[in-house]
Amino acid sequence: MSEKEGRALKRSIKRDEKIQRKYEKVSTGGKFKQWRNKRPFWGATLLLLAGLMILYIPLHLYEIAFIPGSFVFVGFIFGGLLLIIGVLAYIYPAFSTVFGVIGIFLSVLSIMGALGGFIVGTIFGIVAGALLIGWELQEVKPNQDSVDHRGDKKKPFVKDQEANIA
């Protein structure tokens, strides 16, 4: 085995150990931790926060929102859609890529109607969209010799959409 193959094998072993530690933390954690691990949690949370920040300006300008020629009502639409997409990202994690693209699109367009939540909402929306796009389901297999505190073999924790439907 060459030195290059040896380094690649060490990296692979190190990555597997890291995934195994994560599996053990999640499998011994509470129900919320397991639920959070099956969803694009941080992307959806930041998208909700971006929607609230983008809605902040139109809510304070609601007196002039429906005057002809005003774009403030667009801030209501974009901020509301970002909130809805953030909630849908929690409910339907399989569509996180689509929600991420739409979230980035709406966040950038919100600059026109709501000043992008003082630009901070736009930045949060772009980061949240990137997190939603980058999130994917992974299957984590435990070691064969792992035993829980009762002496039973641990069941594998599967991070896969089809396997979690019961």
N, C-alpha and C positions, 0 to 999 in steps of 0.2 A: 504494500500500500504506500502510495506516495505521500509526501508531506501535505500536499493540497487536499487529497482525499481524507487524510487524518483530521485536518482542521474542519473540513465540511462535516465529518462524522461527529466531532466534538460539538459543533454548533447545533447539529440536529439533536443530539442528546440533551444539550442545554435547553433547547426550545421545548423538547418533550417534557423535561423536568419542570419547566415553568408552567406549561399547560396543566401538568399533573397537580402542581401546587394550587393553581387556580381552581381546578376541579374540586380538590379537597376543601378549599375555603367555601366554595359555593354549596357543595353537598352538605356541609355541616352548618351552613348559615340558615337564616330564617326564610320564611316563605317570600317576604318582600325581596330579599336578595336573589332568590331563585327566579322570581318573576322579572326583576330588573335585568337579570342576565339574559333573558330570552327576548329582550326588546331593545330597540335603539334608544335607551333611556335618556342619555345626555343630549342627544340630538333633538329629541322631542321636547325635552324640558327647555332647552335654549330657544327652540322655535316658539314655544308658548311665551317665554319671556320677551322675545323679540316682538311678537304680536301685541303684547301688552304695552311695550314701549312705543310702538308705532301708533297704537290707538290713543296714547296719552295726549298728543297735540290735537287731533280732531275732537276729542271729548271736551277739551277746553275751548274749542272754537265752534261749538255746535250752533251758536246763534247765527253764524254766517255760513254754515255748511251747505245750505240749499239755495243760496243766492245764485242767480245765473252767472256763469263765468267763474265760479269758485271751484277749486279742485279739492276742497277739504273733504267732500263726501267720498272721494277716491281713497282717502286715508282710512275712512270707516270700512270700506270694502276690503282693502288690502290687509288691514290689521285684523279684521274679523276672519278673513280667509286663512291668515297665518295661524290664528288660534284654532280654527277647525282642523287644519292640517296637522298641527301639533298633537291634538287629541287623537286624530286618526292614526298617527304614527305609533301611538301607544297601542291602539286597538288592532291594527293591521300591520305588524312588523314586516310581513313579506313584501309590502309595497314601499319600503323605506326609500328605495332609490328614486322612485317617482315623486314621493313626497319631498325628498331633498331637492330635486330639480325645481319643482314648483315653488318650494320655500325660498330658494335663492332668487328665482325670477321675481316673485312678489316682493321680496326684501329690497331688491334693487329698484323696482318700480315704485316702491313706497316713498322714495325721495321726492317724487313729483307731487304727491298728495299730502304727505304728512311730515315732510322733511326727514323721513326715515327714522323717526323717533329720536331726533337730534343726532342723527347719523349712527348713534350707538345701536339702535334697533336694527339698522341695516347690517351693521357688522356682526351682531349676534345672529341675525338671520342667515347670513352667508356662512358663518362658522357652523351653525346648526345644520344647514343644508349639506355642507361638506361631511359632517359627522353622519348624517342620515345616508348619504350616498356611499360612504365608506363602510358602513356597518354590514356585516354578513353573519349568517348562522354558521356555527361550527359544531362538529361532533367531538366530544371529549370522551376518550375511553380511559377508564381507570386501570391502574396496575392490577395484575392478577393476585398479588399477595396483599392487597389492601383489605383490612378487616376493620369493621366499625367497633364501637365500644362494647357491643353485646357479644362479639365473637362471630357474628354473621358476615358473610361476604357482602361488600357494598354493591349496590345496584349501580350500573353505569348511568351517569347523568348525560342525557343527550340534548344537545342544543340544535335541534332540527325541527322545523315547522311540522313536518308530517308525523314525526314520532311523538310530538307533544299534544296531538289531537287525540282525545280519548272519548 
